[in-house]
Amino acid sequence: AVRLCGQGIRDVTRIAASDPRMWIDILSANPGPVADLLSDVAADLAEAVRSLRALQSADQDERREGVAGIEDVLRRGNAGQVRVPGKHGAAPRAYEAVVVLIDDQPGQLARIFADAGLAGVNIEDVRIEHATGQQAGLVQLLVEPKAAPVLTAALRERGWSVRQ
């Protein structure tokens, strides 16, 4: 099942691959605030579990409460995510993704970045999702919305397979 999770599982577990000694140092320097935050997270998870269990109920009122509980947790998550700073600590900005199929070969990323530069487009961020069981993946080039059509046309002109 983990093989089928995709990029999301990599994103949310990246810190788990860190050196535990480094995290012991960090957590030892901030035990109270971290414990308080973890208590809040535990309460949110407990509410999510209660709400999910309510969704299994035959009672319609209990199911509605479950939906409302899950929606509340998700909306608070949305509100918290918005508070995360964007590029260079500025307010988060909306970028458009230009999605390109890319072979898993040396130099492909360099080539696509160079082609974007030749088109005069700045790549604000990049995400790569590897295709399970294939020597290819999808690269999401995040750019200013007005630059997306320019980049799309330039990449297609240079032979890249741009996805809609």
C-alpha positions as CSV (number, residue, x, y, z in Angstrom):
1,A,0.0,0.0,0.0
2,V,2.9,2.4,0.8
3,R,4.1,2.0,-2.8
4,L,0.8,3.4,-4.1
5,C,0.7,6.4,-1.8
6,G,2.4,8.8,-4.1
7,Q,4.2,12.0,-3.4
8,G,1.9,13.0,-0.5
9,I,3.4,10.3,1.8
10,R,6.9,11.5,1.0
11,D,5.9,15.0,1.8
12,V,4.4,14.3,5.2
13,T,7.1,11.8,6.3
14,R,10.2,13.6,5.1
15,I,11.1,14.7,8.7
16,A,10.8,11.1,9.9
17,A,13.9,10.3,7.9
18,S,15.9,13.0,9.9
19,D,18.6,12.2,12.4
20,P,16.8,11.5,15.7
21,R,19.7,13.1,17.7
22,M,19.1,16.4,15.9
23,W,15.4,16.3,16.9
24,I,16.2,15.4,20.5
25,D,18.3,18.6,20.6
26,I,15.5,20.7,19.1
27,L,12.8,19.1,21.3
28,S,14.9,19.4,24.4
29,A,15.2,23.1,23.8
30,N,11.4,23.6,23.5
31,P,9.7,20.8,25.5
32,G,6.8,22.8,26.9
33,P,5.6,24.5,23.7
34,V,6.0,21.2,21.8
35,A,4.1,19.2,24.4
36,D,1.3,21.8,24.3
37,L,1.1,21.6,20.5
38,L,1.2,17.8,20.5
39,S,-1.7,17.8,23.1
40,D,-3.7,20.0,20.7
41,V,-2.9,17.7,17.8
42,A,-3.9,14.7,19.9
43,A,-7.2,16.3,20.7
44,D,-7.8,17.1,17.0
45,L,-7.0,13.4,16.1
46,A,-9.3,12.1,18.8
47,E,-12.1,14.3,17.4
48,A,-11.4,13.1,13.9
49,V,-11.5,9.4,15.1
50,R,-14.8,10.1,16.9
51,S,-16.3,11.8,13.8
52,L,-15.1,9.0,11.5
53,R,-16.7,6.4,13.9
54,A,-19.9,8.4,13.8
55,L,-19.9,8.1,10.0
56,Q,-20.2,4.4,10.4
57,S,-23.4,4.8,12.4
58,A,-26.9,3.8,11.1
59,D,-28.3,6.8,13.0
60,Q,-28.6,9.8,10.6
61,D,-28.2,12.4,13.3
62,E,-24.9,10.8,14.4
63,R,-23.7,10.6,10.8
64,R,-24.5,14.3,10.4
65,E,-22.5,15.1,13.5
66,G,-19.6,13.0,12.1
67,V,-19.6,14.9,8.9
68,A,-19.7,18.2,10.8
69,G,-16.8,17.1,13.0
70,I,-14.6,16.0,10.0
71,E,-15.5,19.2,8.2
72,D,-14.5,21.3,11.2
73,V,-11.1,19.5,11.6
74,L,-10.4,19.9,7.8
75,R,-11.4,23.6,7.8
76,R,-9.1,24.3,10.8
77,G,-6.4,22.5,8.9
78,N,-7.1,24.8,5.8
79,A,-6.9,27.8,8.0
80,G,-3.6,26.7,9.6
81,Q,-2.1,25.9,6.2
82,V,-2.8,29.4,5.0
83,R,-0.7,30.8,7.8
84,V,2.4,29.0,6.5
85,P,4.7,31.6,4.9
86,G,5.3,31.5,1.2
87,K,8.5,31.9,-0.8
88,H,11.1,34.0,1.0
89,G,8.8,34.3,4.0
90,A,6.3,36.5,2.1
91,A,2.6,35.8,2.0
92,P,1.7,32.7,0.1
93,R,1.0,33.3,-3.6
94,A,-1.0,31.3,-6.1
95,Y,1.1,29.8,-8.8
96,E,-0.1,27.8,-11.8
97,A,1.4,24.3,-12.4
98,V,2.7,23.4,-15.8
99,V,2.9,19.6,-15.7
100,V,5.4,17.8,-17.8
101,L,6.1,14.1,-18.4
102,I,9.9,13.6,-17.8
103,D,12.1,10.6,-18.3
104,D,14.1,9.4,-15.3
105,Q,17.5,10.1,-17.0
106,P,20.5,12.2,-16.2
107,G,20.2,15.8,-17.3
108,Q,16.4,15.9,-17.8
109,L,15.7,18.4,-15.0
110,A,18.6,20.6,-16.1
111,R,17.3,20.5,-19.7
112,I,13.7,21.5,-18.7
113,F,15.0,24.3,-16.4
114,A,17.2,25.6,-19.2
115,D,14.3,25.5,-21.6
116,A,12.2,27.5,-19.1
117,G,15.0,30.0,-18.9
118,L,15.2,30.3,-22.7
119,A,11.5,31.0,-22.6
120,G,12.1,33.8,-20.1
121,V,10.0,32.1,-17.4
122,N,11.0,32.0,-13.8
123,I,10.2,28.7,-12.1
124,E,8.9,29.7,-8.6
125,D,8.8,26.1,-7.3
126,V,9.0,22.5,-8.5
127,R,7.5,19.2,-7.5
128,I,8.3,15.8,-8.9
129,E,6.0,12.8,-8.7
130,H,7.6,9.6,-9.7
131,A,5.5,7.1,-11.6
132,T,5.2,3.8,-9.7
133,G,7.0,1.1,-11.6
134,Q,8.1,3.3,-14.5
135,Q,11.3,5.2,-15.4
136,A,9.4,8.4,-15.7
137,G,7.5,11.0,-13.6
138,L,5.6,14.2,-13.7
139,V,7.3,17.4,-13.0
140,Q,5.1,20.3,-11.8
141,L,6.7,23.6,-12.7
142,L,5.0,26.3,-10.6
143,V,5.0,29.6,-12.3
144,E,3.2,33.0,-12.2
145,P,-0.3,32.4,-13.8
146,K,0.5,34.7,-16.7
147,A,3.7,32.8,-17.5
148,A,2.0,29.4,-17.7
149,P,0.8,29.7,-21.3
150,V,4.2,31.0,-22.4
151,L,6.0,28.2,-20.7
152,T,3.6,25.5,-22.0
153,A,4.0,26.7,-25.6
154,A,7.8,26.9,-25.3
155,L,8.1,23.5,-23.8
156,R,5.9,21.9,-26.4
157,E,7.9,23.6,-29.1
158,R,11.1,22.0,-27.6
159,G,9.5,18.5,-27.6
160,W,8.3,18.2,-24.1
161,S,5.1,16.3,-23.3
162,V,3.0,18.9,-21.4
163,R,-0.1,17.6,-19.7
164,Q,-3.3,19.6,-19.6
